[in-house]
Amino acid sequence: AQPLAALRDRLLDMLAHLEAGLDFVEEDIEFIAAAELIAGINAALADARTMLAQMQARETVGELPRVAIVGLPNAGKSSLLNALAGEGAAIVSPQPGATRDYLTRCVQCDSVACELVDTAGVEEAPGETIAAKAQRFAAQQTHAAALMLHCIDAAAPPNAWDQAQLARSDAGPRIIVLTKCDLPRQCEPPGPFVATSSATGLGLEQLRAAIADHLAIASCESSAVVDVTAARCHDSLAAAIDALRRAHTLAAGDGQQELVAVELRVALDEIAKMAGAVYTDDILDRIFSRFCIGK
């Protein structure tokens, strides 16, 4: 957003100078020299080309969808991360609160790659203690996640926090994961869930398949909008670059400022499609704030 705003600002400055020279020809003022105009267009072209290259790079690379593992302390979150990732990434302890920050691992769930995030357990913590900071980070990671794995300890009695979370209708995409199912079961959530055991491997393949299915559905629902938006921005920026090329050719040739101004307007129109900002009032403000004319 900032590079686009800077490019727009640069073009507005040049267009304001050109418009002032065209509208106030009776004034004995050189509003912008030919060399300055050409240099300004060159700089704008360089900025626009850099932005287009960065946009294309982002379209090529992309980010993995994030899957946040959430739940109460000692609900088996870290063990689940280790089991799904196939390595001892997270500290596993029978003491609640062993995870004080969050850990991430890239994993393959069937044919879908994703980033697993092991968050700190959710609990009441007074003040900004280490535990409170960890919970704040966990909330941020959960908010940014494409999917949540809500872990519930099968070997523990039902608790108020889990029940409140299960009753939420605004929780977003999630899979209820019943952990520690190799131990005597003391609770069972209502509705669909995946029964797992990180110790024995029970349910892990089923969970991987469920994660892949959820992410595939989410990708289909969002990619159409994202792809259309990215394509429109790409096309608008490419059109702005074409207009700036034409403006440069005109400015370096016979220097017809009317035609150069037309091409700068075309470039600004294309940028407005991305930035959502018109420029007519901006040009007038710049003319009358910088030059003592029309008074």
C-alpha positions in Angstrom: 0.0 0.0 0.0 2.8 2.5 0.8 4.7 2.1 -2.5 1.4 2.4 -4.4 0.5 5.6 -2.4 4.0 7.0 -3.1 3.7 6.2 -6.8 0.3 7.9 -6.9 1.7 10.9 -5.1 4.6 11.2 -7.6 2.2 11.1 -10.6 -0.2 13.6 -9.0 2.7 16.1 -8.5 3.7 15.8 -12.2 0.2 16.0 -13.4 -0.5 19.1 -11.3 2.5 20.8 -12.8 1.4 19.9 -16.3 -2.2 21.0 -15.7 -1.1 24.3 -14.2 1.0 25.0 -17.3 -1.8 24.1 -19.6 -4.5 26.0 -17.7 -2.5 29.1 -16.9 -0.5 29.7 -20.1 -0.8 33.5 -19.5 1.4 33.2 -16.4 5.1 33.7 -17.0 6.0 30.6 -15.1 7.8 27.4 -16.1 5.8 24.9 -14.0 8.0 21.9 -14.9 11.0 21.6 -17.1 11.2 18.9 -19.8 14.2 17.2 -18.2 12.5 17.2 -14.8 9.3 15.7 -16.3 11.2 12.9 -18.1 13.2 12.1 -14.9 9.9 11.9 -12.9 8.3 9.6 -15.4 11.4 7.4 -15.4 11.3 7.2 -11.6 7.6 6.4 -11.7 8.2 3.6 -14.3 10.9 2.1 -12.1 8.7 2.1 -9.1 5.8 0.5 -11.0 7.9 -2.2 -12.5 9.3 -3.1 -9.1 5.8 -3.4 -7.7 4.7 -5.6 -10.6 7.7 -7.9 -10.1 7.0 -8.2 -6.4 3.3 -8.9 -7.1 4.3 -11.7 -9.5 6.7 -13.2 -7.0 4.0 -13.3 -4.3 1.6 -14.9 -6.7 4.2 -17.6 -7.5 5.2 -18.3 -3.9 2.2 -17.8 -1.7 1.8 -18.8 1.9 0.9 -22.1 3.4 -2.5 -22.2 5.2 -2.1 -22.1 9.0 -3.7 -24.7 11.3 -3.8 -23.6 14.9 -3.9 -26.3 17.6 -5.9 -24.9 20.5 -7.2 -26.1 23.9 -6.7 -26.1 27.6 -3.3 -26.7 29.2 -2.3 -30.3 29.1 -4.9 -31.2 26.5 -2.4 -33.0 24.4 -1.7 -30.2 21.9 2.1 -30.5 21.8 1.9 -34.3 21.6 -0.5 -33.9 18.7 1.9 -31.5 16.9 4.8 -34.0 17.4 2.7 -36.9 16.1 1.5 -35.0 13.0 5.0 -33.5 12.3 6.8 -36.8 13.0 9.4 -35.1 15.2 9.9 -33.9 18.8 9.3 -30.2 18.0 7.3 -29.4 21.1 8.0 -30.0 24.8 5.7 -32.6 26.2 5.1 -32.5 30.0 2.4 -33.8 32.3 2.5 -30.3 34.0 0.1 -27.8 32.5 1.6 -24.8 30.7 4.7 -26.5 29.3 4.3 -24.5 26.0 5.0 -20.8 26.9 5.1 -19.5 23.3 4.0 -21.1 20.1 5.8 -23.5 17.8 5.2 -24.0 14.1 5.9 -26.9 11.8 5.2 -27.4 8.1 3.5 -30.7 7.5 1.9 -32.6 4.6 -1.7 -33.8 5.3 -2.4 -36.1 2.4 -1.8 -33.9 -0.7 -2.2 -30.6 1.2 0.7 -28.8 2.8 0.0 -26.6 5.8 1.7 -24.9 8.8 0.8 -26.4 12.2 0.9 -23.9 15.1 1.1 -25.3 18.7 -0.3 -22.5 20.8 -0.1 -22.0 24.6 -2.9 -23.5 26.6 -5.8 -21.2 27.3 -6.3 -20.4 31.0 -6.9 -17.6 33.3 -3.6 -15.7 34.1 -3.5 -12.5 36.1 -1.6 -9.6 34.6 0.9 -9.8 31.7 2.8 -12.8 33.1 4.7 -15.2 30.8 1.6 -17.3 30.6 -0.6 -14.3 29.8 1.8 -13.3 27.0 1.8 -16.8 25.6 -2.0 -16.8 25.6 -2.1 -13.4 23.8 0.2 -14.9 21.1 -2.0 -17.9 20.9 -5.0 -15.7 20.3 -3.2 -13.9 17.5 -2.2 -17.2 15.9 -5.8 -18.5 16.1 -7.2 -15.4 14.6 -4.8 -15.8 11.6 -5.5 -19.5 11.1 -7.4 -21.1 8.2 -8.4 -23.9 10.5 -8.5 -24.7 14.2 -7.9 -28.1 15.9 -9.7 -27.8 19.2 -8.1 -30.4 21.4 -10.2 -31.9 24.3 -8.6 -34.3 26.8 -10.7 -37.6 26.7 -9.1 -38.6 30.0 -10.3 -35.5 31.9 -13.9 -34.7 33.1 -15.9 -32.2 31.0 -15.0 -28.6 31.8 -16.8 -25.2 31.3 -14.3 -23.7 28.9 -14.5 -26.5 26.4 -18.3 -26.6 26.6 -18.5 -22.9 26.0 -16.2 -23.1 23.0 -18.2 -26.0 21.6 -21.4 -24.0 21.9 -20.0 -21.0 19.9 -21.5 -20.4 16.5 -18.8 -17.9 15.5 -15.8 -20.1 16.1 -14.8 -20.4 12.4 -13.6 -23.5 10.6 -12.5 -26.2 13.2 -12.1 -29.8 13.8 -12.9 -31.2 17.3 -10.0 -33.5 18.3 -10.5 -35.9 21.2 -7.0 -36.6 22.5 -5.5 -39.3 24.8 -8.1 -41.9 23.7 -5.8 -44.7 24.7 -6.7 -43.8 28.3 -10.0 -44.5 30.1 -12.5 -42.0 28.6 -14.2 -39.5 30.9 -15.8 -37.2 28.4 -17.1 -37.2 24.8 -18.0 -33.9 23.0 -21.4 -33.6 21.3 -21.3 -33.5 17.5 -18.6 -34.8 15.1 -15.1 -35.3 16.4 -11.9 -37.2 15.6 -10.7 -39.6 18.3 -6.9 -39.7 18.5 -4.0 -41.0 20.6 -0.6 -39.5 20.0 0.9 -42.4 21.9 -0.5 -45.2 19.8 -1.2 -43.3 16.5 -5.0 -43.9 16.8 -7.0 -41.6 14.5 -4.0 -39.7 13.1 -4.6 -40.7 9.5 -8.2 -39.8 9.8 -7.3 -36.4 11.3 -4.8 -35.8 8.4 -7.5 -36.5 5.9 -10.0 -34.3 7.7 -7.4 -31.4 7.8 -6.8 -31.8 4.0 -10.5 -31.8 3.3 -11.2 -28.7 5.3 -8.3 -26.8 3.7 -9.2 -27.9 0.2 -12.8 -26.6 0.7 -11.5 -23.3 2.2 -9.1 -22.9 -0.7 -11.9 -23.4 -3.3 -14.1 -20.9 -1.5 -11.5 -18.2 -1.2 -9.2 -18.7 -4.2 -11.8 -17.4 -6.7 -12.1 -14.1 -4.9 -8.3 -13.8 -4.3 -7.4 -14.8 -7.8 -9.8 -12.3 -9.4 -8.6 -9.5 -7.1 -4.9 -10.3 -7.8 -5.6 -10.5 -11.5 -7.3 -7.2 -11.5 -4.4 -5.5 -9.6 -1.9 -7.1 -11.9 -3.8 -5.9 -15.0 -4.2 -2.4 -13.6 -0.6 -2.0 -12.7 0.5 -3.4 -16.2 -1.9 -0.9 -17.8 -0.4 1.9 -15.7 3.1 0.9 -16.8 2.0 1.0 -20.5 0.6 4.5 -20.0 3.8 5.7 -18.4 5.8 4.3 -21.3 3.7 6.2 -23.7 4.0 9.3 -21.5 7.8 8.9 -21.5 7.9 8.6 -25.3 5.9 11.7 -25.7 7.9 13.7 -23.2 11.2 12.7 -24.7 9.9 13.5 -28.3 8.2 16.7 -29.3 7.1 17.3 -25.7 3.4 17.8 -26.3 2.4 18.3 -22.7 -1.4 17.9 -23.4 -0.8 14.3 -24.5 1.7 13.6 -21.7 -1.0 14.7 -19.3 -3.6 12.4 -20.9 -1.3 9.4 -20.3 -0.6 10.4 -16.7 -4.3 10.5 -16.2 -4.7 7.0 -17.6 -2.0 5.8 -15.2 -3.7 7.4 -12.3 -7.1 5.9 -13.3 -5.5 2.5 -13.3 -3.9 3.1 -9.9 -7.3 4.3 -8.6 -8.7 0.9 -9.4 -6.2 -0.6 -6.9 -6.1 2.1 -4.3 -9.8 3.2 -4.5 -8.9 6.9 -4.6 -9.9 9.5 -7.2 -7.5 12.4 -7.9 -9.4 15.4 -9.4 -9.6 17.4 -6.2 -6.0 16.5 -5.3 -4.7 18.0 -8.5 -6.5 21.3 -7.9 -5.3 21.4 -4.3 -1.7 20.9 -5.4 -1.9 23.6 -8.1 -3.3 26.3 -5.8 -1.2 25.4 -2.8 2.1 25.5 -4.7 1.6 28.3 -7.2 0.4 31.9 -6.8 -1.9 31.8 -9.7 -5.5 32.7 -10.5 -5.6 35.3 -7.7 
